[in-house]
Amino acid sequence: MTVSLPLVVVLGFFAWGAVKFLGVRTWVVVLIALFGFYLSQTFLAPAIESGTRSGVDVINGPHG
């Protein structure tokens, strides 16, 4: 069974959990999100995308 969720939804659950259970301030979550958007417009974007895709492949495991 394959469940497909947008990454934004998954990150939203993590952010909600961090604020609710770990006591992380909301402004810290917003700052991290804005910094992520900033990084996506820099020369580091291809490396970030490659690392994210590799991580997803590791979690999904072998297909076939």
Buried (B, 14 or more C-beta within 10 A) or exposed (E): EEEEEEEEEEBEEEBEEBBEEEEBEEEEBEEEBEEEEEEEEEEEEEEEEEEEEEEEEEEEEEEE
